[in-house]
Amino acid sequence: MAAAVPLQPQVIRSSENTQLTLSRWQTIGAVAVVVLIAIGAFSMATYGYVAARDWGCKTGTFQSGCPAPPPRSPVRTDIPA
């Protein structure tokens, strides 16, 4: 029987730097994707902030910056309940 030889994992070592070259349209597309992702992230953060402020005003967690409560309609004594 042959002796079992432990297998060494293959590791590729290279000192060369790999550069990525994009065409003009690929560069424009990559920049557009990055800008649109940034706009989406900013929009979601804004939506979250507005939703948190609205919830905070409704629950009484926040007092500053909340709109005044709507005026209550006056109770009319001449109309029977």
C-alpha positions as a printed Julia matrix, in Angstrom:
81×3 Matrix{Float64}:
   0.0    0.0     0.0
   1.16   3.45   -0.77
   1.66   5.88    2.05
  -0.97   8.62    2.18
   0.59  11.96    1.33
  -1.28  14.95    2.72
  -2.4   17.28   -0.03
  -1.15  20.82    0.18
  -3.65  23.51   -0.81
  -2.66  25.33   -3.96
  -1.96  28.96   -3.37
  -1.37  31.27   -6.26
   1.02  34.0    -5.28
   1.67  36.86   -7.59
   3.37  40.17   -7.09
   1.74  41.64  -10.18
  -1.02  44.21   -9.79
  -4.08  43.6   -11.9
  -5.57  46.73  -13.41
  -9.12  47.02  -14.6
  -9.61  48.98  -17.78
 -13.12  50.14  -18.61
 -14.42  51.64  -21.8
 -15.93  55.11  -21.77
 -19.52  53.75  -21.67
 -18.67  51.29  -18.91
 -17.19  54.13  -16.85
 -20.27  56.28  -17.42
 -22.5   53.36  -16.45
 -20.48  52.63  -13.29
 -20.6   56.29  -12.23
 -24.35  56.4   -12.9
 -24.91  53.3   -10.77
 -22.88  54.74   -7.88
 -24.71  58.09   -8.06
 -28.13  56.42   -8.17
 -27.27  54.18   -5.21
 -26.15  57.27   -3.25
 -29.39  59.09   -4.12
 -31.42  56.06   -3.03
 -29.54  55.81    0.27
 -30.05  59.52    0.96
 -33.75  59.19    0.11
 -34.22  56.23    2.45
 -32.43  58.07    5.27
 -34.66  61.12    4.75
 -37.79  58.95    4.71
 -36.7   57.24    7.92
 -36.05  60.56    9.62
 -39.45  61.95    8.61
 -41.23  58.76    9.7
 -39.41  58.79   13.07
 -40.31  62.44   13.68
 -43.94  61.81   12.76
 -44.13  58.79   15.06
 -42.37  60.71   17.84
 -44.81  63.6    17.59
 -47.8   61.25   17.64
 -46.56  59.32   20.68
 -45.3   62.36   22.55
 -41.64  61.31   22.46
 -40.7   64.55   20.67
 -42.14  67.9    21.67
 -40.0   70.31   19.69
 -40.7   70.69   16.02
 -44.11  69.06   16.17
 -47.08  70.76   14.54
 -49.76  72.2    16.79
 -52.7   69.86   17.37
 -55.75  70.65   15.26
 -58.3   72.89   16.95
 -61.2   71.09   18.54
 -64.62  71.94   17.25
 -66.62  73.92   19.81
 -69.29  72.02   21.65
 -72.7   73.38   20.77
 -75.14  73.32   23.6
 -78.14  74.03   21.37
 -77.82  70.63   19.63
 -79.0   67.71   21.75
 -76.74  64.73   21.91
